[in-house]
Amino acid sequence: MILVIHGPETYLVHRKLRQALDKARAGGAVGVTELDADESDLKAAKAALRGGSLFDDKTIVVFRNWFTEKPADDANKLAELLGNAPADTVAIVAELGAVDKRRKAFAKLAQEADKSWHYPLMDEPAAAAWLVQRAEAAGSKLSPGLARNIVTALGTDGWTLATELDKLVAAGDGEVTESLVAGLTGSNRVSTIWELVDGVAAKDFRKAQGALRSLLKSGEPAQRIFAMVVRQYRILLGVQAAEGQPDAAVAKQLGVHPYSVKQARRQASRFSPEELRAIYDELAELDVAGKSGKRDPEQALELFVAERTVA
């Protein structure tokens, strides 16, 4: 059996992977082997895929980020191996990020897999709806209006929202109230993120560093700051690509408030398209590295600010 779980909304990819592992174990699978792209090779992949038939027990083999991080040749060879995997092996391909569309082997694998799940980035309406559903599943009530307030304050990153909602649900008595949201999510995070991005745009180290320090001092986790900064640059890219269109139309396309578009236009004008794309790609890579434990998020943020503001 081949399962494929992929997409840039890495929290949902991670959650589905955990669910798939639990279900496979409940179905009698034993012997989980996890092969990360940066720590494993094709020899290990072959050995793991053969491992399930020794005692006629099902085994689970998780291939993490092989199609986003491995060279195309290695990824293509893995796809071939998966096509010939023993029937008693549960192979799970988990890609925490967007797979290059030019990798045809992955597209074919996802299409022919027994099951495949794709998790794109959520826009603000989708993130708010997801929060309402997640709160209900946790036995709590969250109104759509308050869910929108949380998303406006924190952005749409699944890791950030899930962490914040868990705190809100734990602090509430079966309901997430307005006072809880105001107290736990804070009201100045968005404006401080704007200041950080403004400082980077102006190559003003003191301004950008001051905004970052303010967020960290307030108790904001570095990984959550990363998520909010990545979201802001994603908005800037969208606004820049939609130059000439009305704010309302761009806001609908990006799933944000028109005011955010108006503010983003001012910031986006201070970056060239090439510079903006390079910054976004750099941040996205650092964000994934931080979530996987490969890089300390706070140190990565400090380095990002320094490199982008000091000539």
N, C-alpha and C positions, 0 to 999 in steps of 0.2 A: 504494500500500500504506500502511495506517495501523497503527502500533504504539502501544500505550498502556502506559506503565509508571508505576505510582503507589503511594503508601503512605507511612505515617509512619516506616517503617524506611528512612531515607534512604540508608544505606550500600548496602543491597541494591538500591534503585532506581538509585543511581549506577552500581553494578557492572553491572547488567543493561543500562543505557543504553550503557555502553562496549562490552559484548558485542554489542549490536544494531548499533552503528556499525561494529564490526569485521566483522560478518557481511555487512552491506550493502555495505561496501567490497569485500569478497571476491567479492560477487556482481556487481560491475561498476559500482556506484554511485560517482559522483564529485561534487565540489563540495558539501561540507558547509556548511550555513548554520545557525548556532545563534542563536535569537531568545529572549532572556530577557524575562520579563514586564515587568520594571522598566526595560528599555532599548529596547523595540520596540513598534510599534503595528500596527494592522490593515493600513495601507498597506504596511509592510515584509513582513507576512505574505503579502499578495496577491502581491507581487513575487517573494518567495522560492518560493512554490508554482508560479508560472508559469515559473520559471527552468530547469526540467529539460527542457523540450521543444525548446530551440533547436537542439541537435545530436543529438537523439534519444538522449541519454545519461540514465541515471538520476541523480537528485540527491537528497540527503538534507537534510531540513529538520527541525531539532529545536526544538520549542516547549517551553520550560522554565517551569513554574509559571504558565501562563496561567489555569488553572482554580482555582488557589488564591490568586492575587494580583490578577488583573485584575477589573474590575467585571463583573457578571453579563452585561451587554449585550455587552461586548467578547468575553467567553468564548463566548457563544452564537453570535456572528457568526463566530468562528473555527471553531466546530463546523460551521457551514454551509459555510465555505470548504473545510474538510477533506473534506466530503462531495462536493465538486465538483473535488477536486484531480486533476491529470493522472495517468494510470495509471503513468507512468514516474517518478513522484516517490515517495520513501519519506518519509512524514511520521511523526515520532516525537514523541508527546506525553509528556513526563516531568514528573510532579508529585511534588516532594520534600516530601511532607506529606499530611495527610488532606484530601481534597476534601469540601467541604460537601455533605451528602447532598441538600440542596434544589436543587442544581445538576443538574437533570434532563438537560440537554444533555450533560454529561459522562458520566452514567450510560449514556445511549444510545450515546454515542461508544465507551465502553469495551466495551459489549456487542456493537456492530456492527464493531469494529475487526478487522483481519485476525488480530492477536494482541494479547492483553492480559495483563499481569502485575500482581498486587496484592501488596504486601509490608507486612503489618501489623506492629506492634511484636511482638518476640519475648518470650515469658515465659522464666523461667529454664530449665526443661527443654528448650525448643526451642533456646535460645541455646547450651546445653551440647552438645546433639546436633549443632548446626551447627558448633561448634568442632571436634568430633571429625572430622566430614566434611571440613572445610576443612584440618585438619592432614594428613589422609590424602591429599588432593588435592595437598598441597605436598610429599608424600614423607616425611612424618613420622608417628609414632605418638603419640596422645594418649589416655589412658584416660578413660572417662566420669567417673570419680571426680575426677580432676584438672581436667577440663573444668568440672565443677560448682564446684570450688574457685575457679577463675578467675572464673566468673560471679558467685559470691557476693562476691568481692572487688571486682569492677569493674562489676557491673551487666550489663544486657543490650543496651546500645547497640552496634550493629554496627560503627561506626567505631572505638570504643574496643577492642572485642574483636579486630577484625582487626589493628589496630596492635600490640596486645600479643602476639597469636599469632605474627605475623611475627617479632617479636624472639625469642620462645621457640623457634621453629623454626630460626632462624638460629644461636641459641646451642647448640642440641642437636645430637646426632650421630645423626639419624634417629629420635629419640625425645624427647618432652618429659617430663622427669623431675620428680619432686616437689621436688627441690632447686632446679631452674630456676624452677618456678612460685613457690616461696617467695621466691626472690631477686629476681625481676623484677616480681611483682605487688604485693609488700608485704603486710603484715598489718593495718596500722592505718588504711587508707583509709576503710573503711566506717564505723568509729567516728568518724573526723574529719568525715565527711559528716554523721553524726548531730549532731555538735556544731555544725556550721554551720547546719543546719536548726533546732536548738534555739535558737541565738542569734537567728535571724530570728523565730522564734515568740515569744521573750521580748522582742523589740526591743532586744536587747543587742548593740550595735555591736561592742564590744571582743571579745566571745566569738565572734561570727560572723566578724569580720575576722581574729581570731587563727586560727580554724580554716582559713579560706581561705588565709592567709599560710603556715600550716604545710604545706598541700597543695602550694602553689606552690614553697615552699622545698625540698620533698622531690624536686622535679623532675617533679611531676605536670603534664602539659600542661593548659592552661586549658580546651581543648575537651573533654578527658576529664572534668575536674571538672564541667563543664556537664552532660555526659551522666549522671553519677552523681547530681547534684542533681535533674535532671529526673526520673530514675527514682525517687528517693526521694519526690518530691512526687506522682508517679503512684501510688505505693503508698499514700500518705496519702489521696489521693482515693478509691481503691478501698476502703480500710478504713472511711473515713467513710460511704461509700455503703452498706456492708454492716453497719452498726451493728446489734448484737443477734445476729448470727450467730456461731457458734463459731470460734475462731482457726483450727482445722484446715480448716474449710470455706472460710473466707476465703483462707487460704494457697493452697488448691487452685485457687480461682477466679483468683487473681492470679499464680499460678505462682511463689510465693516460699516460704521456710521459715516455719513457724508462729512461730518466735522473732521474725522480722521483723515479723509482724503484731502481736504483743504489744507490741513497741517502738513501732510506728507508731500504735497506739491512743493511747498517751500523748501523742505529738506532735500527732496529728490533733485531739485535744480542745482544743488551744490555738488552733485556727483556726476561724473561721466558714466554712461551706461556700462563701460568696461570696468570702471572702478567699483561701481555698485554691485555688479555680478561677482567680481572677485571677492569683495567683502562678504557677500552673502554665502558664497561657496565655502569660504574659510570658516565662517561662523558655524555653518551647518556641520562641517566635518568636526570641528571642536566640540560641538554639542553632542554628537553621536559618541565621540571618544570619551566625553565626560560621563555619559550615561552608561557606557560599557565598562567604566572603571580604568580606562587606559590613560586618562589624563586628569589631573586635579582641576576641577572647574574654576576655582577662584584664581589659581595661578594662570590658567589659560586666558581668563578675562583680563587680568593685569597685563599679560603679554600682548594681547590683542590691542588694548588701548594704547600701550606704549609704542607698538610698531606702527599704528595708524596715525599717531599724532606727533611723534618725534621725528624730525627730518634726519 
